[in-house]
Structure formats: C-alpha cells, structure tokens
Amino acid sequence: MTPDQKAPVCVLGTGLIGGSLLRAAVGAGYDAWGYNRSADGAQAARADGFDVTGDLIEVLTRAADADALVVVAVPMPAVDHLLGSVATFAPRCALTDVVSVKAPVAAAVRRHGLAAHYVGGHPMAGTSESGWAATDPGLFRDSVWAVGVDEGTHPQPWCRVVRLALACGAVVAPVVADEHDRAVARISHLPHVLAEALAVAGAAGGDLALGLAAGSFRDGTRVAATAPDLVRAICEPNAAALLDVLEETLTVLSAARDRLREEDTLVDLVEAGHDARERYESARRWEITDIRPGDHDWLAQLRDAGRRGGVITKLD
Amino acid sequence: MTPDQKAPVCVLGTGLIGGSLLRAAVGAGYDAWGYNRSADGAQAARADGFDVTGDLIEVLTRAADADALVVVAVPMPAVDHLLGSVATFAPRCALTDVVSVKAPVAAAVRRHGLAAHYVGGHPMAGTSESGWAATDPGLFRDSVWAVGVDEGTHPQPWCRVVRLALACGAVVAPVVADEHDRAVARISHLPHVLAEALAVAGAAGGDLALGLAAGSFRDGTRVAATAPDLVRAICEPNAAALLDVLEETLTVLSAARDRLREEDTLVDLVEAGHDARERYESARRWEITDIRPGDHDWLAQLRDAGRRGGVITKLD
C-alpha cells in the first residue's frame, strides 16, 4: 500500500451521507475523523465511537497537518461557509464533496481559490431519513458514485476520491459537472417533484382515497416523506436543469391529457413509459478498464466512457 | 356455519387478481372453481391443482346449479362479453367483480339486467406482473377491498362478497361506485400516469442518467413496468375522473414551475407534498362495528363510515 492509497479522510458534516461515509471509511481501514456543526450530532457520533467534534478549525488544522482528503458533506446552502474555512485552514488539501449538484459547488470552489485540488463527487444513495441516527456504513454498497472529470482535474486528488468511493463499496461513474446536473434533474430531482405532486393529489381525496391507497401510491410518494428543507436544498440549487425537464414533462403530460380527452386513449404515454422503464431495467453497467489517470486525454476518454454507461470498479 | 357463509365461488378470469382470489378462496375452505379464456392459462391453473376450464358455459351452468357467487375478474374491455354469458346461463347468481373501476361495470351490469344480484368489488392489491404464474394466495392479506354500497344494494349478495374478501385476508372499505372511481383516479391511476412520464424523462437522459438512477427513480417508475395493455385497461375506462385529477396536477406542477423560475423556490409544493405524505402515513383505519346489513339506513351509514376511513374487519 502506498501512502496515498488510504490517505486520511476528514468529513465535514456527519449527517446521513457524511456520517455513513465516515463509518464506511473507518470500516475500510481509513484514518478518518469528522466535524459536525450541531453539538448533538457530534455527540451522537462520538457515542458510537467515531472521532467527531464541533470544532471546525481543529479538524481542518488536523487535515492540513495530515494531508487528508477533505470531504464537504453538507447541503448546498451551507457549502460556501465551509469552503471559506477550508481556504483558510486547509487550502492545500485534496478536496471533494458529496453534494447533490456539481456545477454550483465547483463555482463556489473556484471563488475560494480551491479548484486545483478539487474533484467533485456525488454518491447516488440515500433514504428519506437524515442525521447521524440514519447513518449506515453499507449505504454505498453497490451504488454508483459520480466523480468529476471536468477539464483541469488533477490525477492525484482524483485517484484519492475514486479509491475512497470504491472502498465504500460503490462503483464510480465519471461525469462532468453540467452533465451530472442535467442527469440528476431527470432521475433524482424530478422524482421528488412528482412525488410531492402525487402526494398532494392523493390527500385531496381525503380519508377515503388515502384509505384505498396501495403500492403504486406508497412507492410513488415515498420520497415526499423526506424533510422539506432537505428536498429544497437538493432541488433548488439545480433550478435551471430542473426547470428544463419539468417543462418537458408538463408537455408530455399535457399531450397525454389531450389525447385521453379527445380519443379516450393513453396509448402514446403508456407505451413510451413502458419502453423507457424496460430500457432502465435492461441497462447494464460496463467496466472501464483501459484508461490510466494522467495519461494523454484521460479525462476526455473517461467523459466519453461515462456518457456510454461505463463505470470504474477498481483502480490499480 | 350457515350455507351462506362459505357459499361456492365461481371466478371468471384467472389472471393475477382472479387467480389469486381462487387460490385464497380454496385455501380458506371455499368450494371454488374458475374459467380462463386462454387454454394455456387454464392448463397452468389445473397443473397447480385448481379446477379451471376454458368452457364458460360449463362453469356458469355449474354456478347456477350450485347458487355460487360469480366473480368477474377480467380487464374492463372484456367485461361486457362475460356479463352477456352470465345473463344467459347464471342470471340469478350473486354477482361481483374485481375490476379497477366501478361505475362502468355497474352500468354494464344494469344493461344486462343483472343489477339486483350485483355488488361491486375492487381489491386494492396487485403487482406489476400478470397471469396465473404471478398469482399468490396471500396477495390480499392486510389489503383493502372496496365493496359497493350503492343505493339498491341487497344485503344477501353484499354479505357474501364481504365474507369472501375477509376470508382472503382483506379488510373491506364500503364505497359507492362514483366515489370509488374518483378516489382510485387519485391513488392508483394518476400514479401510473406519473410513473410513465417519469420513466420517459429519465430515459431521455440516456445511459448516463439511467446509470446514475437510484431509489427515487426506481420506486417512482416501478408501475411503468406493468404491461401497457393492462395499464390502459385500468386507466382508460376511468377517463373522466382521471382527466379531472390530471388537470389538477398539471395546475400544481405548473405553479411549482412558475415559482421555481421566478423566485428560485419549491417551498409551496414541497411543504404541501410533505404534509400530504405525513397525512397518508398517519392515517389510521378504524373498525366499523355497529352497522347491520339490511337494517334501516345501513347503506347510508356504511357510505358515511367509508368516507371517514372506516373499514369492516368482521361480519357476524
């Protein structure tokens, strides 16, 4: 093992994602510690045997001394404040994040002069719960972890982030920030919006409708149980991409409504939706094996592979 | 046990719902047999030891001789044809159905002169699979079975249907046809429409988006895996109620889009959706105990109790 392969990890924010990451990293043999703004959250993590404090300067100073990978694991609205402290106390550390959008984080990272050591990340995992109590070291197992391959990415922090994601049990999808944000608008943020709207429609039917509700309503509204502040923190920073796909979906639904009203049929929507779900079910991830970080054109090659559904499952 | 308590049952259509009903009824000690239009489907049921044939006249003649409860368990487009045969060969049998809409079935029943013995039913259970291979005697356990309490309902067939539903492990929600159809537009048919639209939006993001898709997309599109013909047979006969709630949902989504575009916030939709999902999760069914079938005003009392979320869990 080279020193780089399990370099220390400093997690800023020990909620569902950051806390699960801390648990998974420690479980995989990393020297890892964390910061949590709320004293109760830090105390809960310490009670479970993890090295978490509410002293941001202390954890960042330690990260700088240990040359740790710093992981920003707070909702988007809290990112800017944390990056200010990172720029002051650990400006030369490798830096990543697990925030649900990538372009706004990358812009904040540039504003703080931290771009040279930064590689964006987004583990595609979660539940409708939040906080340390919901953390699970197995949360990332068999999940996909998006890792940035934007122009200017440096191989060293990139390899550190990929190794950490793989050590947590995920596979890595290489993707640039803008394309990530457009993709998650479709498969994560739109599902939230539709789930909220479906819940509203069901509850408007009163006790009778809610009493008859079964699997399709339960599954279709599951993510509406997520805390409203968290849903907003996930979706609102991606407003531009979400507006595009929401508009697209309003057009699809309006066309279905028109055809149902005029011709008594939902055939177009139902067949297109079934084909789309089949495509999702039959999509097979394939392993990217022939690209070496730092080689000529490695980022362009990874971008291309990611667009075609390729994932990284190991790093030599 | 009076003869009425486990009177014979004749199931017309042994797909997912009818076949599961046949299995559950036999398991509960009923003398039950079935008809399936497809020879393969009937053969598959016989291979599992069930009394199912492709001879409709034979099963209906037997139902008439045994004074069986006849259960229509085919998709809406096939109902009219079956009712024609019921009117010819078993016109005095108690009659129910398990079709996903109630007013169109009731209208067809009236056209065939079978209304006096008819009580509508709709078990709120299912999977995205279909056919005998998907049948499961436990499909109805702990589910809700809507049973009609429309004006003119006769206590005797009503009790038979309720007893059968209870014997299959369900609780019974009393509801009139129109209100049922408006409720299921909200909690069953709209979920199908939104799942299809979400699947379309995800697949439009290509391999990258589908590769990043996790729980929210998987759950939100689950029912889009249902066979398109079946989704259409479920939703299209309820077009009027579905159009109303689809229009309502387009209005909600358009307002959310406008506020997100103009004020960068989803606050209205997300808080309303969360409240609605909380209401769904905290809804508690309560037991209807004080209403006796045939008593003065029993139907009106059951309608009122059903609207307030009451269910029947036993019948003396």
Interface residues (C-beta under 8 A of the other chain):
Chain A: M124 A125 G126 T127 S143 V144 A146 A173 V175 E179 H180 R182 A183 V184 R186 I187 S188 L190 P191 H192 V193 L194 A195 E196 A197 L198 A199 V200 A201 G202 A203 A204 G205 G206 D207 L208 A209 L210 G211 L212 A213 A214 G215 S216 F217 D219 G220 T221 R222 V223 A224 A225 T226 A227 P228 V231 R232 C235 E236 A239 L242 L243 V245 L246 E247 E248 T249 L250 V252 L253 S254 A256 R257 L260 R261 D264 T265 L266 V267 L269 V270 E271 A272 G273 H274 D275 A276 R277 E278 R279 Y280 E281 A283 R285 G306 R307 R308 G309 V311
Chain B: M124 A125 G126 T127 S143 V144 A146 A173 V175 E179 H180 R182 A183 V184 R186 I187 S188 L190 P191 H192 V193 L194 A195 E196 A197 L198 A199 V200 A201 G202 A203 A204 G205 G206 D207 L208 A209 L210 G211 L212 A213 A214 G215 S216 F217 R218 D219 G220 T221 R222 V223 A224 A225 T226 A227 P228 V231 R232 C235 E236 A239 L242 L243 V245 L246 E247 E248 T249 L250 V252 L253 S254 A256 R257 L260 R261 D264 T265 L266 V267 L269 V270 E271 A272 G273 H274 D275 A276 R277 E278 R279 Y280 E281 A283 R285 G306 R307 R308 G309 V311
